[in-house]
Amino acid sequence: MTPNEIVQQLTSSYAVVNFSKNDCWMSVVVKDLIFSLGVGPKVVELDKHVDGLGIRDVLRKFSGTPEPIPMVFIGGKFIGGVDSLITYHL
């Protein structure tokens, strides 16, 4: 499966998907916020995933940002990163 197919499969199979990195403080904030709302997202830690770099490249192209992590999808739709998620939460 290609990285693009992995992203497509995950975002269409789970209600909430969080593409994240263990060593990124923004990723920690996003995970904490989502879990505090009682949501159990599919968390994909790109620094641990075998195709992490390829998935990150797909997300970079999708988002148009040089560093697309964290990236949250809800209902298959791209929501954004930490700023967008906090804005939606408020």
Salt bridges, closest charged atoms under 4 A:
GLU45 OE2 - LYS31 NZ 2.68
ASP57 OD1 - ARG60 NH1 2.77
GLU67 OE1 - ARG56 NH2 2.53
